Amino acid sequence: MIRGRKSRHVADKQQYRSTYVVELARGSSYIASTLSPESLHAAIAEVLRDFTLQYGADTLALFRELLAESLEDRGNHRAAQAVCDFEPPR
């Protein structure tokens, strides 16, 4: 049963990766281009805010996971970890 859920999650990720291909490319490029920790934080906040405004919060967690993977694929481990650790201002 666990194996089935994992396969389902992978399939869902593939579907959403295709759906959000433009947002992932733009967001990961923008985030990867930052030079300072402050600009990195601001870029992540902007990308996640824009995504939420366009698609709602229901798939934000999955988008963050895909965004971090996209940054990892670019070799930007620092930015990928920052996306995973990001906490929006309260």
C-alpha positions as CSV (number, residue, x, y, z in Angstrom):
1,M,0.0,0.0,0.0
2,I,2.8,2.4,0.8
3,R,4.4,1.7,-2.5
4,G,1.1,2.6,-4.2
5,R,0.9,5.9,-2.5
6,K,4.5,6.7,-3.4
7,S,3.8,5.9,-7.0
8,R,0.8,8.1,-6.9
9,H,2.8,11.0,-5.4
10,V,5.4,10.6,-8.2
11,A,2.7,10.6,-10.8
12,D,1.1,13.7,-9.3
13,K,4.4,15.5,-9.2
14,Q,4.9,14.7,-12.9
15,Q,1.5,16.1,-13.7
16,Y,2.0,19.2,-11.7
17,R,5.5,19.7,-13.1
18,S,4.0,19.8,-16.6
19,T,1.2,22.1,-15.5
20,Y,3.5,24.6,-13.8
21,V,6.4,24.3,-16.2
22,V,6.4,28.1,-16.9
23,E,6.1,29.1,-13.3
24,L,8.9,26.7,-12.3
25,A,11.2,27.9,-15.0
26,R,10.6,31.5,-14.2
27,G,10.7,31.1,-10.5
28,S,13.9,29.0,-10.4
29,S,15.7,31.3,-12.8
30,Y,14.7,34.4,-10.8
31,I,15.7,32.8,-7.4
32,A,18.9,31.4,-8.8
33,S,19.9,34.9,-10.0
34,T,20.0,36.4,-6.5
35,L,23.2,37.5,-5.0
36,S,22.6,38.1,-1.3
37,P,20.6,36.2,1.4
38,E,18.2,39.2,1.5
39,S,17.5,39.1,-2.2
40,L,17.2,35.3,-2.1
41,H,14.5,35.6,0.6
42,A,12.7,38.4,-1.3
43,A,12.7,36.4,-4.5
44,I,11.4,33.3,-2.9
45,A,8.6,35.3,-1.2
46,E,7.7,36.9,-4.5
47,V,7.6,33.6,-6.4
48,L,5.5,31.9,-3.8
49,R,3.1,34.9,-3.4
50,D,2.6,35.1,-7.2
51,F,2.0,31.4,-7.4
52,T,-0.6,31.6,-4.6
53,L,-2.3,34.5,-6.2
54,Q,-2.6,32.7,-9.5
55,Y,-3.4,29.2,-8.3
56,G,-4.4,29.4,-4.7
57,A,-2.8,27.8,-1.7
58,D,-4.0,24.2,-2.2
59,T,-1.0,23.1,-4.2
60,L,1.5,25.5,-2.8
61,A,3.4,22.8,-0.8
62,L,3.8,20.7,-3.9
63,F,4.9,23.7,-5.9
64,R,7.5,24.5,-3.3
65,E,8.8,20.9,-3.5
66,L,9.0,21.1,-7.3
67,L,10.6,24.5,-7.2
68,A,13.3,23.2,-4.8
69,E,13.9,20.2,-7.1
70,S,14.2,22.6,-10.1
71,L,16.8,24.5,-8.2
72,E,18.6,21.3,-7.3
73,D,18.6,20.3,-11.0
74,R,20.3,23.6,-11.7
75,G,23.0,22.8,-9.1
76,N,21.9,25.5,-6.8
77,H,21.6,23.6,-3.5
78,R,21.7,26.7,-1.3
79,A,18.6,28.2,-3.0
80,A,16.8,24.8,-3.0
81,Q,17.4,24.5,0.7
82,A,16.2,28.1,1.2
83,V,13.0,27.3,-0.6
84,C,12.4,24.3,1.7
85,D,13.2,26.3,4.8
86,F,11.3,29.5,3.8
87,E,8.9,30.9,6.3
88,P,6.7,33.7,5.0
89,P,6.6,36.9,7.1
90,R,3.7,37.0,9.6
